Amino acid sequence: MGIKVNNNSDLFNKLQKQVEAAEMAGQPIKTYVKQQIDLLKVSHDEFIKTAQKQGYELNNPQVAKVEIQQYSAMRQLAQKIGLPVEEYDDFIKQVQIRVFGEENYNRFFKNK
């Protein structure tokens, strides 16, 4: 997929190094991980805006694939620090419904 967005990977990686250093020192990581989640949310919003500007429909399976990867990463980070993950599950569900429709979501994804 040829969508280019502002790359926040340098800042994300810096935060990841801070998480790893804090873990090694036995210090809390929650602040760093929350910042990573916030950064991923910003990246997601930028991705969607850019995709739409480039003419991609939000029900495009490639757009949905990237969105689900982003939400899954946010979910994993939230889970790591004990935050609720339901909002990310709901976001993933909404993407799946948007692409496959309610009936197919219920057939293929519900209760899995």
PDB file as gemmi writes it, atoms N, CA and C in Angstrom:
CRYST1    1.000    1.000    1.000  90.00  90.00  90.00 P 1                      
ATOM      1  N   MET A   1       0.861  -1.170   0.000  1.00  0.00           N  
ATOM      2  CA  MET A   1       0.000   0.000   0.000  1.00  0.00           C  
ATOM      3  C   MET A   1       0.899   1.222   0.000  1.00  0.00           C  
ATOM      4  N   GLY A   2       0.612   2.179  -0.824  1.00  0.00           N  
ATOM      5  CA  GLY A   2       1.499   3.307  -1.004  1.00  0.00           C  
ATOM      6  C   GLY A   2       1.177   4.530  -0.177  1.00  0.00           C  
ATOM      7  N   ILE A   3       0.577   4.368   0.973  1.00  0.00           N  
ATOM      8  CA  ILE A   3       0.229   5.514   1.802  1.00  0.00           C  
ATOM      9  C   ILE A   3       1.428   5.881   2.657  1.00  0.00           C  
ATOM     10  N   LYS A   4       1.875   7.110   2.518  1.00  0.00           N  
ATOM     11  CA  LYS A   4       2.994   7.605   3.325  1.00  0.00           C  
ATOM     12  C   LYS A   4       2.463   8.575   4.357  1.00  0.00           C  
ATOM     13  N   VAL A   5       2.864   8.379   5.602  1.00  0.00           N  
ATOM     14  CA  VAL A   5       2.455   9.286   6.665  1.00  0.00           C  
ATOM     15  C   VAL A   5       3.682   9.702   7.447  1.00  0.00           C  
ATOM     16  N   ASN A   6       3.502  10.717   8.281  1.00  0.00           N  
ATOM     17  CA  ASN A   6       4.563  11.174   9.159  1.00  0.00           C  
ATOM     18  C   ASN A   6       5.035   9.999   9.998  1.00  0.00           C  
ATOM     19  N   ASN A   7       6.316   9.727   9.962  1.00  0.00           N  
ATOM     20  CA  ASN A   7       6.842   8.558  10.648  1.00  0.00           C  
ATOM     21  C   ASN A   7       7.273   8.936  12.052  1.00  0.00           C  
ATOM     22  N   ASN A   8       6.571   8.399  13.025  1.00  0.00           N  
ATOM     23  CA  ASN A   8       6.882   8.657  14.426  1.00  0.00           C  
ATOM     24  C   ASN A   8       7.724   7.549  15.032  1.00  0.00           C  
ATOM     25  N   SER A   9       8.323   6.718  14.193  1.00  0.00           N  
ATOM     26  CA  SER A   9       9.028   5.551  14.713  1.00  0.00           C  
ATOM     27  C   SER A   9      10.247   5.927  15.555  1.00  0.00           C  
ATOM     28  N   ASP A  10      10.919   7.034  15.251  1.00  0.00           N  
ATOM     29  CA  ASP A  10      12.077   7.433  16.058  1.00  0.00           C  
ATOM     30  C   ASP A  10      11.662   7.730  17.499  1.00  0.00           C  
ATOM     31  N   LEU A  11      10.599   8.486  17.659  1.00  0.00           N  
ATOM     32  CA  LEU A  11      10.111   8.800  19.000  1.00  0.00           C  
ATOM     33  C   LEU A  11       9.603   7.548  19.701  1.00  0.00           C  
ATOM     34  N   PHE A  12       8.900   6.697  18.965  1.00  0.00           N  
ATOM     35  CA  PHE A  12       8.406   5.450  19.542  1.00  0.00           C  
ATOM     36  C   PHE A  12       9.571   4.589  20.019  1.00  0.00           C  
ATOM     37  N   ASN A  13      10.601   4.474  19.199  1.00  0.00           N  
ATOM     38  CA  ASN A  13      11.771   3.670  19.571  1.00  0.00           C  
ATOM     39  C   ASN A  13      12.499   4.260  20.769  1.00  0.00           C  
ATOM     40  N   LYS A  14      12.558   5.580  20.851  1.00  0.00           N  
ATOM     41  CA  LYS A  14      13.168   6.228  22.012  1.00  0.00           C  
ATOM     42  C   LYS A  14      12.390   5.874  23.273  1.00  0.00           C  
ATOM     43  N   LEU A  15      11.076   5.927  23.176  1.00  0.00           N  
ATOM     44  CA  LEU A  15      10.239   5.551  24.312  1.00  0.00           C  
ATOM     45  C   LEU A  15      10.437   4.077  24.665  1.00  0.00           C  
ATOM     46  N   GLN A  16      10.588   3.240  23.649  1.00  0.00           N  
ATOM     47  CA  GLN A  16      10.797   1.812  23.905  1.00  0.00           C  
ATOM     48  C   GLN A  16      12.107   1.583  24.664  1.00  0.00           C  
ATOM     49  N   LYS A  17      13.130   2.324  24.319  1.00  0.00           N  
ATOM     50  CA  LYS A  17      14.405   2.209  25.051  1.00  0.00           C  
ATOM     51  C   LYS A  17      14.244   2.661  26.500  1.00  0.00           C  
ATOM     52  N   GLN A  18      13.427   3.689  26.701  1.00  0.00           N  
ATOM     53  CA  GLN A  18      13.161   4.152  28.062  1.00  0.00           C  
ATOM     54  C   GLN A  18      12.378   3.093  28.848  1.00  0.00           C  
ATOM     55  N   VAL A  19      11.450   2.420  28.193  1.00  0.00           N  
ATOM     56  CA  VAL A  19      10.696   1.334  28.834  1.00  0.00           C  
ATOM     57  C   VAL A  19      11.657   0.230  29.251  1.00  0.00           C  
ATOM     58  N   GLU A  20      12.520  -0.156  28.335  1.00  0.00           N  
ATOM     59  CA  GLU A  20      13.459  -1.246  28.619  1.00  0.00           C  
ATOM     60  C   GLU A  20      14.418  -0.877  29.749  1.00  0.00           C  
ATOM     61  N   ALA A  21      14.890   0.354  29.747  1.00  0.00           N  
ATOM     62  CA  ALA A  21      15.803   0.798  30.806  1.00  0.00           C  
ATOM     63  C   ALA A  21      15.091   0.823  32.159  1.00  0.00           C  
ATOM     64  N   ALA A  22      13.846   1.292  32.160  1.00  0.00           N  
ATOM     65  CA  ALA A  22      13.074   1.334  33.403  1.00  0.00           C  
ATOM     66  C   ALA A  22      12.801  -0.083  33.910  1.00  0.00           C  
ATOM     67  N   GLU A  23      12.484  -0.981  32.999  1.00  0.00           N  
ATOM     68  CA  GLU A  23      12.240  -2.364  33.398  1.00  0.00           C  
ATOM     69  C   GLU A  23      13.489  -2.980  34.028  1.00  0.00           C  
ATOM     70  N   MET A  24      14.620  -2.728  33.425  1.00  0.00           N  
ATOM     71  CA  MET A  24      15.884  -3.278  33.949  1.00  0.00           C  
ATOM     72  C   MET A  24      16.205  -2.698  35.324  1.00  0.00           C  
ATOM     73  N   ALA A  25      15.830  -1.450  35.548  1.00  0.00           N  
ATOM     74  CA  ALA A  25      16.113  -0.783  36.818  1.00  0.00           C  
ATOM     75  C   ALA A  25      14.998  -1.021  37.846  1.00  0.00           C  
ATOM     76  N   GLY A  26      13.965  -1.753  37.443  1.00  0.00           N  
ATOM     77  CA  GLY A  26      12.863  -2.012  38.353  1.00  0.00           C  
ATOM     78  C   GLY A  26      11.981  -0.806  38.610  1.00  0.00           C  
ATOM     79  N   GLN A  27      11.971   0.130  37.671  1.00  0.00           N  
ATOM     80  CA  GLN A  27      11.178   1.344  37.809  1.00  0.00           C  
ATOM     81  C   GLN A  27       9.875   1.214  37.009  1.00  0.00           C  
ATOM     82  N   PRO A  28       8.886   2.049  37.333  1.00  0.00           N  
ATOM     83  CA  PRO A  28       7.603   1.980  36.609  1.00  0.00           C  
ATOM     84  C   PRO A  28       7.754   2.374  35.137  1.00  0.00           C  
ATOM     85  N   ILE A  29       6.957   1.731  34.312  1.00  0.00           N  
ATOM     86  CA  ILE A  29       7.006   1.990  32.864  1.00  0.00           C  
ATOM     87  C   ILE A  29       5.713   2.600  32.336  1.00  0.00           C  
ATOM     88  N   LYS A  30       4.723   2.711  33.186  1.00  0.00           N  
ATOM     89  CA  LYS A  30       3.377   3.108  32.755  1.00  0.00           C  
ATOM     90  C   LYS A  30       3.376   4.417  31.962  1.00  0.00           C  
ATOM     91  N   THR A  31       4.107   5.409  32.425  1.00  0.00           N  
ATOM     92  CA  THR A  31       4.136   6.712  31.751  1.00  0.00           C  
ATOM     93  C   THR A  31       4.664   6.587  30.323  1.00  0.00           C  
ATOM     94  N   TYR A  32       5.737   5.818  30.165  1.00  0.00           N  
ATOM     95  CA  TYR A  32       6.332   5.653  28.834  1.00  0.00           C  
ATOM     96  C   TYR A  32       5.386   4.897  27.899  1.00  0.00           C  
ATOM     97  N   VAL A  33       4.767   3.858  28.425  1.00  0.00           N  
ATOM     98  CA  VAL A  33       3.874   3.052  27.596  1.00  0.00           C  
ATOM     99  C   VAL A  33       2.634   3.851  27.208  1.00  0.00           C  
ATOM    100  N   LYS A  34       2.107   4.649  28.116  1.00  0.00           N  
ATOM    101  CA  LYS A  34       0.970   5.516  27.769  1.00  0.00           C  
ATOM    102  C   LYS A  34       1.360   6.480  26.646  1.00  0.00           C  
ATOM    103  N   GLN A  35       2.581   6.997  26.697  1.00  0.00           N  
ATOM    104  CA  GLN A  35       3.049   7.885  25.634  1.00  0.00           C  
ATOM    105  C   GLN A  35       3.149   7.128  24.312  1.00  0.00           C  
ATOM    106  N   GLN A  36       3.570   5.866  24.362  1.00  0.00           N  
ATOM    107  CA  GLN A  36       3.623   5.065  23.144  1.00  0.00           C  
ATOM    108  C   GLN A  36       2.217   4.876  22.566  1.00  0.00           C  
ATOM    109  N   ILE A  37       1.262   4.587  23.432  1.00  0.00           N  
ATOM    110  CA  ILE A  37      -0.121   4.411  22.978  1.00  0.00           C  
ATOM    111  C   ILE A  37      -0.637   5.710  22.351  1.00  0.00           C  
ATOM    112  N   ASP A  38      -0.377   6.831  23.005  1.00  0.00           N  
ATOM    113  CA  ASP A  38      -0.801   8.122  22.462  1.00  0.00           C  
ATOM    114  C   ASP A  38      -0.169   8.380  21.097  1.00  0.00           C  
ATOM    115  N   LEU A  39       1.085   8.030  20.958  1.00  0.00           N  
ATOM    116  CA  LEU A  39       1.793   8.208  19.693  1.00  0.00           C  
ATOM    117  C   LEU A  39       1.176   7.331  18.601  1.00  0.00           C  
ATOM    118  N   LEU A  40       0.819   6.108  18.959  1.00  0.00           N  
ATOM    119  CA  LEU A  40       0.164   5.227  17.990  1.00  0.00           C  
ATOM    120  C   LEU A  40      -1.209   5.766  17.587  1.00  0.00           C  
ATOM    121  N   LYS A  41      -1.920   6.371  18.522  1.00  0.00           N  
ATOM    122  CA  LYS A  41      -3.223   6.968  18.200  1.00  0.00           C  
ATOM    123  C   LYS A  41      -3.055   8.112  17.202  1.00  0.00           C  
ATOM    124  N   VAL A  42      -2.059   8.946  17.422  1.00  0.00           N  
ATOM    125  CA  VAL A  42      -1.778  10.049  16.491  1.00  0.00           C  
ATOM    126  C   VAL A  42      -1.398   9.491  15.116  1.00  0.00           C  
ATOM    127  N   SER A  43      -0.553   8.477  15.112  1.00  0.00           N  
ATOM    128  CA  SER A  43      -0.151   7.860  13.845  1.00  0.00           C  
ATOM    129  C   SER A  43      -1.353   7.271  13.122  1.00  0.00           C  
ATOM    130  N   HIS A  44      -2.263   6.656  13.862  1.00  0.00           N  
ATOM    131  CA  HIS A  44      -3.475   6.104  13.252  1.00  0.00           C  
ATOM    132  C   HIS A  44      -4.297   7.201  12.599  1.00  0.00           C  
ATOM    133  N   ASP A  45      -4.514   8.287  13.338  1.00  0.00           N  
ATOM    134  CA  ASP A  45      -5.304   9.390  12.791  1.00  0.00           C  
ATOM    135  C   ASP A  45      -4.658   9.967  11.533  1.00  0.00           C  
ATOM    136  N   GLU A  46      -3.337  10.111  11.551  1.00  0.00           N  
ATOM    137  CA  GLU A  46      -2.616  10.609  10.373  1.00  0.00           C  
ATOM    138  C   GLU A  46      -2.752   9.628   9.207  1.00  0.00           C  
ATOM    139  N   PHE A  47      -2.666   8.345   9.503  1.00  0.00           N  
ATOM    140  CA  PHE A  47      -2.803   7.320   8.467  1.00  0.00           C  
ATOM    141  C   PHE A  47      -4.164   7.416   7.784  1.00  0.00           C  
ATOM    142  N   ILE A  48      -5.217   7.532   8.583  1.00  0.00           N  
ATOM    143  CA  ILE A  48      -6.573   7.599   8.019  1.00  0.00           C  
ATOM    144  C   ILE A  48      -6.747   8.849   7.159  1.00  0.00           C  
ATOM    145  N   LYS A  49      -6.288   9.985   7.652  1.00  0.00           N  
ATOM    146  CA  LYS A  49      -6.398  11.229   6.876  1.00  0.00           C  
ATOM    147  C   LYS A  49      -5.647  11.110   5.555  1.00  0.00           C  
ATOM    148  N   THR A  50      -4.452  10.573   5.605  1.00  0.00           N  
ATOM    149  CA  THR A  50      -3.639  10.433   4.401  1.00  0.00           C  
ATOM    150  C   THR A  50      -4.273   9.449   3.425  1.00  0.00           C  
ATOM    151  N   ALA A  51      -4.776   8.340   3.939  1.00  0.00           N  
ATOM    152  CA  ALA A  51      -5.421   7.350   3.070  1.00  0.00           C  
ATOM    153  C   ALA A  51      -6.611   7.971   2.340  1.00  0.00           C  
ATOM    154  N   GLN A  52      -7.418   8.722   3.072  1.00  0.00           N  
ATOM    155  CA  GLN A  52      -8.578   9.355   2.447  1.00  0.00           C  
ATOM    156  C   GLN A  52      -8.156  10.402   1.414  1.00  0.00           C  
ATOM    157  N   LYS A  53      -7.125  11.183   1.733  1.00  0.00           N  
ATOM    158  CA  LYS A  53      -6.643  12.186   0.774  1.00  0.00           C  
ATOM    159  C   LYS A  53      -6.144  11.527  -0.507  1.00  0.00           C  
ATOM    160  N   GLN A  54      -5.593  10.322  -0.366  1.00  0.00           N  
ATOM    161  CA  GLN A  54      -5.071   9.618  -1.532  1.00  0.00           C  
ATOM    162  C   GLN A  54      -6.138   8.803  -2.253  1.00  0.00           C  
ATOM    163  N   GLY A  55      -7.388   8.939  -1.804  1.00  0.00           N  
ATOM    164  CA  GLY A  55      -8.492   8.313  -2.503  1.00  0.00           C  
ATOM    165  C   GLY A  55      -8.857   6.916  -2.033  1.00  0.00           C  
ATOM    166  N   TYR A  56      -8.265   6.458  -0.976  1.00  0.00           N  
ATOM    167  CA  TYR A  56      -8.621   5.141  -0.451  1.00  0.00           C  
ATOM    168  C   TYR A  56      -9.928   5.232   0.324  1.00  0.00           C  
ATOM    169  N   GLU A  57     -10.776   4.259   0.129  1.00  0.00           N  
ATOM    170  CA  GLU A  57     -12.011   4.154   0.903  1.00  0.00           C  
ATOM    171  C   GLU A  57     -11.675   3.465   2.221  1.00  0.00           C  
ATOM    172  N   LEU A  58     -12.393   3.819   3.276  1.00  0.00           N  
ATOM    173  CA  LEU A  58     -12.115   3.210   4.573  1.00  0.00           C  
ATOM    174  C   LEU A  58     -12.539   1.752   4.641  1.00  0.00           C  
ATOM    175  N   ASN A  59     -13.339   1.285   3.681  1.00  0.00           N  
ATOM    176  CA  ASN A  59     -13.690  -0.123   3.654  1.00  0.00           C  
ATOM    177  C   ASN A  59     -12.719  -0.945   2.798  1.00  0.00           C  
ATOM    178  N   ASN A  60     -11.633  -0.327   2.355  1.00  0.00           N  
ATOM    179  CA  ASN A  60     -10.585  -1.023   1.613  1.00  0.00           C  
ATOM    180  C   ASN A  60      -9.894  -2.011   2.559  1.00  0.00           C  
ATOM    181  N   PRO A  61      -9.794  -3.273   2.186  1.00  0.00           N  
ATOM    182  CA  PRO A  61      -9.176  -4.264   3.072  1.00  0.00           C  
ATOM    183  C   PRO A  61      -7.725  -3.937   3.467  1.00  0.00           C  
ATOM    184  N   GLN A  62      -6.982  -3.277   2.601  1.00  0.00           N  
ATOM    185  CA  GLN A  62      -5.600  -2.918   2.952  1.00  0.00           C  
ATOM    186  C   GLN A  62      -5.560  -1.841   4.026  1.00  0.00           C  
ATOM    187  N   VAL A  63      -6.462  -0.882   3.938  1.00  0.00           N  
ATOM    188  CA  VAL A  63      -6.566   0.154   4.973  1.00  0.00           C  
ATOM    189  C   VAL A  63      -6.958  -0.514   6.290  1.00  0.00           C  
ATOM    190  N   ALA A  64      -7.939  -1.404   6.225  1.00  0.00           N  
ATOM    191  CA  ALA A  64      -8.397  -2.103   7.429  1.00  0.00           C  
ATOM    192  C   ALA A  64      -7.280  -2.933   8.049  1.00  0.00           C  
ATOM    193  N   LYS A  65      -6.490  -3.570   7.228  1.00  0.00           N  
ATOM    194  CA  LYS A  65      -5.386  -4.392   7.738  1.00  0.00           C  
ATOM    195  C   LYS A  65      -4.414  -3.544   8.566  1.00  0.00           C  
ATOM    196  N   VAL A  66      -4.069  -2.378   8.050  1.00  0.00           N  
ATOM    197  CA  VAL A  66      -3.160  -1.480   8.770  1.00  0.00           C  
ATOM    198  C   VAL A  66      -3.818  -0.984  10.056  1.00  0.00           C  
ATOM    199  N   GLU A  67      -5.090  -0.606   9.957  1.00  0.00           N  
ATOM    200  CA  GLU A  67      -5.795  -0.139  11.153  1.00  0.00           C  
ATOM    201  C   GLU A  67      -5.821  -1.210  12.243  1.00  0.00           C  
ATOM    202  N   ILE A  68      -6.119  -2.431  11.864  1.00  0.00           N  
ATOM    203  CA  ILE A  68      -6.174  -3.516  12.843  1.00  0.00           C  
ATOM    204  C   ILE A  68      -4.809  -3.757  13.458  1.00  0.00           C  
ATOM    205  N   GLN A  69      -3.756  -3.661  12.664  1.00  0.00           N  
ATOM    206  CA  GLN A  69      -2.401  -3.795  13.207  1.00  0.00           C  
ATOM    207  C   GLN A  69      -2.114  -2.692  14.224  1.00  0.00           C  
ATOM    208  N   GLN A  70      -2.539  -1.473  13.898  1.00  0.00           N  
ATOM    209  CA  GLN A  70      -2.316  -0.351  14.813  1.00  0.00           C  
ATOM    210  C   GLN A  70      -3.095  -0.549  16.112  1.00  0.00           C  
ATOM    211  N   TYR A  71      -4.364  -0.900  15.994  1.00  0.00           N  
ATOM    212  CA  TYR A  71      -5.178  -1.105  17.200  1.00  0.00           C  
ATOM    213  C   TYR A  71      -4.668  -2.292  18.019  1.00  0.00           C  
ATOM    214  N   SER A  72      -4.194  -3.320  17.345  1.00  0.00           N  
ATOM    215  CA  SER A  72      -3.647  -4.477  18.061  1.00  0.00           C  
ATOM    216  C   SER A  72      -2.397  -4.097  18.844  1.00  0.00           C  
ATOM    217  N   ALA A  73      -1.568  -3.252  18.270  1.00  0.00           N  
ATOM    218  CA  ALA A  73      -0.365  -2.788  18.982  1.00  0.00           C  
ATOM    219  C   ALA A  73      -0.759  -1.961  20.200  1.00  0.00           C  
ATOM    220  N   MET A  74      -1.766  -1.089  20.038  1.00  0.00           N  
ATOM    221  CA  MET A  74      -2.238  -0.295  21.171  1.00  0.00           C  
ATOM    222  C   MET A  74      -2.789  -1.212  22.258  1.00  0.00           C  
ATOM    223  N   ARG A  75      -3.530  -2.215  21.860  1.00  0.00           N  
ATOM    224  CA  ARG A  75      -4.127  -3.159  22.798  1.00  0.00           C  
ATOM    225  C   ARG A  75      -3.035  -3.895  23.579  1.00  0.00           C  
ATOM    226  N   GLN A  76      -2.040  -4.344  22.871  1.00  0.00           N  
ATOM    227  CA  GLN A  76      -0.942  -5.079  23.505  1.00  0.00           C  
ATOM    228  C   GLN A  76      -0.218  -4.200  24.530  1.00  0.00           C  
ATOM    229  N   LEU A  77       0.016  -2.959  24.181  1.00  0.00           N  
ATOM    230  CA  LEU A  77       0.679  -2.046  25.112  1.00  0.00           C  
ATOM    231  C   LEU A  77      -0.196  -1.768  26.334  1.00  0.00           C  
ATOM    232  N   ALA A  78      -1.482  -1.544  26.096  1.00  0.00           N  
ATOM    233  CA  ALA A  78      -2.392  -1.299  27.218  1.00  0.00           C  
ATOM    234  C   ALA A  78      -2.422  -2.504  28.153  1.00  0.00           C  
ATOM    235  N   GLN A  79      -2.474  -3.671  27.579  1.00  0.00           N  
ATOM    236  CA  GLN A  79      -2.502  -4.898  28.371  1.00  0.00           C  
ATOM    237  C   GLN A  79      -1.220  -5.040  29.194  1.00  0.00           C  
ATOM    238  N   LYS A  80      -0.108  -4.642  28.618  1.00  0.00           N  
ATOM    239  CA  LYS A  80       1.193  -4.745  29.288  1.00  0.00           C  
ATOM    240  C   LYS A  80       1.227  -3.981  30.609  1.00  0.00           C  
ATOM    241  N   ILE A  81       0.498  -2.846  30.651  1.00  0.00           N  
ATOM    242  CA  ILE A  81       0.529  -2.029  31.868  1.00  0.00           C  
ATOM    243  C   ILE A  81      -0.781  -2.098  32.643  1.00  0.00           C  
ATOM    244  N   GLY A  82      -1.607  -3.060  32.308  1.00  0.00           N  
ATOM    245  CA  GLY A  82      -2.815  -3.288  33.076  1.00  0.00           C  
ATOM    246  C   GLY A  82      -3.974  -2.352  32.797  1.00  0.00           C  
ATOM    247  N   LEU A  83      -3.952  -1.677  31.667  1.00  0.00           N  
ATOM    248  CA  LEU A  83      -5.074  -0.813  31.287  1.00  0.00           C  
ATOM    249  C   LEU A  83      -6.144  -1.647  30.594  1.00  0.00           C  
ATOM    250  N   PRO A  84      -7.390  -1.188  30.616  1.00  0.00           N  
ATOM    251  CA  PRO A  84      -8.459  -1.923  29.919  1.00  0.00           C  
ATOM    252  C   PRO A  84      -8.183  -1.988  28.416  1.00  0.00           C  
ATOM    253  N   VAL A  85      -8.535  -3.100  27.807  1.00  0.00           N  
ATOM    254  CA  VAL A  85      -8.289  -3.294  26.379  1.00  0.00           C  
ATOM    255  C   VAL A  85      -9.568  -3.298  25.552  1.00  0.00           C  
ATOM    256  N   GLU A  86     -10.711  -3.197  26.217  1.00  0.00           N  
ATOM    257  CA  GLU A  86     -11.992  -3.299  25.514  1.00  0.00           C  
ATOM    258  C   GLU A  86     -12.152  -2.250  24.413  1.00  0.00           C  
ATOM    259  N   GLU A  87     -11.641  -1.042  24.652  1.00  0.00           N  
ATOM    260  CA  GLU A  87     -11.811  -0.006  23.619  1.00  0.00           C  
ATOM    261  C   GLU A  87     -11.101  -0.400  22.330  1.00  0.00           C  
ATOM    262  N   TYR A  88      -9.967  -1.063  22.434  1.00  0.00           N  
ATOM    263  CA  TYR A  88      -9.228  -1.490  21.238  1.00  0.00           C  
ATOM    264  C   TYR A  88      -9.941  -2.652  20.567  1.00  0.00           C  
ATOM    265  N   ASP A  89     -10.505  -3.554  21.376  1.00  0.00           N  
ATOM    266  CA  ASP A  89     -11.306  -4.637  20.817  1.00  0.00           C  
ATOM    267  C   ASP A  89     -12.495  -4.064  20.048  1.00  0.00           C  
ATOM    268  N   ASP A  90     -13.125  -3.026  20.610  1.00  0.00           N  
ATOM    269  CA  ASP A  90     -14.259  -2.386  19.944  1.00  0.00           C  
ATOM    270  C   ASP A  90     -13.833  -1.710  18.638  1.00  0.00           C  
ATOM    271  N   PHE A  91     -12.674  -1.044  18.646  1.00  0.00           N  
ATOM    272  CA  PHE A  91     -12.178  -0.408  17.420  1.00  0.00           C  
ATOM    273  C   PHE A  91     -11.937  -1.467  16.335  1.00  0.00           C  
ATOM    274  N   ILE A  92     -11.317  -2.570  16.724  1.00  0.00           N  
ATOM    275  CA  ILE A  92     -11.050  -3.652  15.764  1.00  0.00           C  
ATOM    276  C   ILE A  92     -12.364  -4.199  15.221  1.00  0.00           C  
ATOM    277  N   LYS A  93     -13.327  -4.394  16.097  1.00  0.00           N  
ATOM    278  CA  LYS A  93     -14.645  -4.888  15.684  1.00  0.00           C  
ATOM    279  C   LYS A  93     -15.280  -3.939  14.673  1.00  0.00           C  
ATOM    280  N   GLN A  94     -15.220  -2.627  14.937  1.00  0.00           N  
ATOM    281  CA  GLN A  94     -15.829  -1.653  14.032  1.00  0.00           C  
ATOM    282  C   GLN A  94     -15.156  -1.667  12.654  1.00  0.00           C  
ATOM    283  N   VAL A  95     -13.850  -1.853  12.628  1.00  0.00           N  
ATOM    284  CA  VAL A  95     -13.139  -1.945  11.345  1.00  0.00           C  
ATOM    285  C   VAL A  95     -13.603  -3.189  10.590  1.00  0.00           C  
ATOM    286  N   GLN A  96     -13.695  -4.305  11.296  1.00  0.00           N  
ATOM    287  CA  GLN A  96     -14.127  -5.545  10.652  1.00  0.00           C  
ATOM    288  C   GLN A  96     -15.550  -5.430  10.124  1.00  0.00           C  
ATOM    289  N   ILE A  97     -16.430  -4.809  10.884  1.00  0.00           N  
ATOM    290  CA  ILE A  97     -17.808  -4.611  10.428  1.00  0.00           C  
ATOM    291  C   ILE A  97     -17.835  -3.682   9.223  1.00  0.00           C  
ATOM    292  N   ARG A  98     -17.026  -2.627   9.256  1.00  0.00           N  
ATOM    293  CA  ARG A  98     -16.985  -1.669   8.144  1.00  0.00           C  
ATOM    294  C   ARG A  98     -16.583  -2.355   6.846  1.00  0.00           C  
ATOM    295  N   VAL A  99     -15.657  -3.296   6.910  1.00  0.00           N  
ATOM    296  CA  VAL A  99     -15.155  -3.953   5.705  1.00  0.00           C  
ATOM    297  C   VAL A  99     -16.028  -5.136   5.287  1.00  0.00           C  
ATOM    298  N   PHE A 100     -16.436  -5.959   6.253  1.00  0.00           N  
ATOM    299  CA  PHE A 100     -17.119  -7.211   5.922  1.00  0.00           C  
ATOM    300  C   PHE A 100     -18.631  -7.176   6.107  1.00  0.00           C  
ATOM    301  N   GLY A 101     -19.132  -6.134   6.776  1.00  0.00           N  
ATOM    302  CA  GLY A 101     -20.555  -6.064   7.066  1.00  0.00           C  
ATOM    303  C   GLY A 101     -20.882  -6.805   8.357  1.00  0.00           C  
ATOM    304  N   GLU A 102     -21.996  -6.431   8.942  1.00  0.00           N  
ATOM    305  CA  GLU A 102     -22.412  -7.000  10.235  1.00  0.00           C  
ATOM    306  C   GLU A 102     -22.627  -8.510  10.153  1.00  0.00           C  
ATOM    307  N   GLU A 103     -23.308  -8.943   9.096  1.00  0.00           N  
ATOM    308  CA  GLU A 103     -23.615 -10.370   8.965  1.00  0.00           C  
ATOM    309  C   GLU A 103     -22.341 -11.209   8.867  1.00  0.00           C  
ATOM    310  N   ASN A 104     -21.401 -10.785   8.035  1.00  0.00           N  
ATOM    311  CA  ASN A 104     -20.150 -11.538   7.897  1.00  0.00           C  
ATOM    312  C   ASN A 104     -19.273 -11.406   9.136  1.00  0.00           C  
ATOM    313  N   TYR A 105     -19.336 -10.259   9.809  1.00  0.00           N  
ATOM    314  CA  TYR A 105     -18.603 -10.139  11.074  1.00  0.00           C  
ATOM    315  C   TYR A 105     -19.107 -11.201  12.047  1.00  0.00           C  
ATOM    316  N   ASN A 106     -20.436 -11.294  12.166  1.00  0.00           N  
ATOM    317  CA  ASN A 106     -21.015 -12.272  13.090  1.00  0.00           C  
ATOM    318  C   ASN A 106     -20.656 -13.698  12.682  1.00  0.00           C  
ATOM    319  N   ARG A 107     -20.600 -13.943  11.395  1.00  0.00           N  
ATOM    320  CA  ARG A 107     -20.295 -15.287  10.894  1.00  0.00           C  
ATOM    321  C   ARG A 107     -18.828 -15.655  11.120  1.00  0.00           C  
ATOM    322  N   PHE A 108     -17.905 -14.716  10.864  1.00  0.00           N  
ATOM    323  CA  PHE A 108     -16.490 -15.082  10.835  1.00  0.00           C  
ATOM    324  C   PHE A 108     -15.676 -14.631  12.049  1.00  0.00           C  
ATOM    325  N   PHE A 109     -16.101 -13.575  12.741  1.00  0.00           N  
ATOM    326  CA  PHE A 109     -15.254 -12.997  13.786  1.00  0.00           C  
ATOM    327  C   PHE A 109     -15.852 -13.081  15.191  1.00  0.00           C  
ATOM    328  N   LYS A 110     -17.159 -13.058  15.288  1.00  0.00           N  
ATOM    329  CA  LYS A 110     -17.788 -13.025  16.600  1.00  0.00           C  
ATOM    330  C   LYS A 110     -17.473 -14.324  17.356  1.00  0.00           C  
ATOM    331  N   ASN A 111     -17.215 -14.178  18.635  1.00  0.00           N  
ATOM    332  CA  ASN A 111     -16.911 -15.301  19.521  1.00  0.00           C  
ATOM    333  C   ASN A 111     -15.611 -16.018  19.176  1.00  0.00           C  
ATOM    334  N   LYS A 112     -14.676 -15.304  18.587  1.00  0.00           N  
ATOM    335  CA  LYS A 112     -13.366 -15.914  18.303  1.00  0.00           C  
ATOM    336  C   LYS A 112     -12.314 -15.300  19.159  1.00  0.00           C  
TER     337      LYS A 112                                                      
END                                                                             
